[in-house]
Amino acid sequence: MATLHVRNVPEKLYKRIQKLAEEENRSVTAEVIQLLSQGLQARESRRGAAGVIERIRQRARKVELPRGWRDSAELIREDRSR
């Protein structure tokens, strides 16, 4: 396994990590590994979601309304302005 040394950790942050570790019956090292893992998963999940949203937007731009149909956003705006 690789070793990671982190310097200049703010005291308040370290105390918070220490408290979390105690609550979970883990060492500070194990808690930091858990927090890093969760943070990476969350970031990857957001990136994945952003990609899905962009693909949906691309598809939506390609959709053409059938003849005679109006854009629903336009209809909602009209309704709200009444």
Secondary structure, 3 states (H helix, E strand, C coil): CCCCCCCCCCHHHHHHHHHHHHHCCCCHHHHHHHHHHHHHHHHHHHHHHHHHHHHHHHHHHHCCCCCCCCCHHHHHHHHHCC
